[in-house]
Amino acid sequence: MASRLRWWIPAWIWMTGIFIGSTDALSSRRTSRILGPLLRWLIPDIGPETLDAVQWGVRKLGHCTEFGILAILLWLALRGSHWRRTDPWDRRSVGVGWLLAAVYAVSDEWHQSFVATRQGQAMDVLIDASGAAVALLLLSWIAGRRWWPFRPSGTS
């Protein structure tokens, strides 16, 4: 049992980080204090509307990335703890990994709805789930490469 649980530790740690980030710690008010000056330093003549749009895009890209990583960690946890198969690409573990990431995205936005400086948004759930799907599609492409480490011996 303990050997199965160890596969889930990275996903749990990542989910804890997402939960902490969903508090005021990574609210747009706080991240704008970092992104705004950085963008003004990189692009001195950036206008306020452009600055707001770029900050919005960076935050949404963060959503995609964090849930893409979560989906991969969940896929690895499922593969390592429950569905040890010889094929490098198991649709069941991919589908369940994506579903778990999407459900966590819903719970993340629900959590944000209780934080005074945050708001839960359905669009963010779609962005999160899309990031998870893109990461798993990228993973499937990598799985087809010869150097993929989960390829069983005897296959080309």
Secondary structure, 3 states (H helix, E strand, C coil): CHHHHHHHHHHHHHHHHHHHHCCHHHCHHHHHHHHHHHHHHHCCCCCHHHHHHHHHHHHHHHHHHHHHHHHHHHHHHHHHHCCCCCCCCCHHHHHHHHHHHHHHHHHHHHHHCCCCCCCCCHHHHHHHHHHHHHHHHHHHHHHCCCCCCCCCCCCC
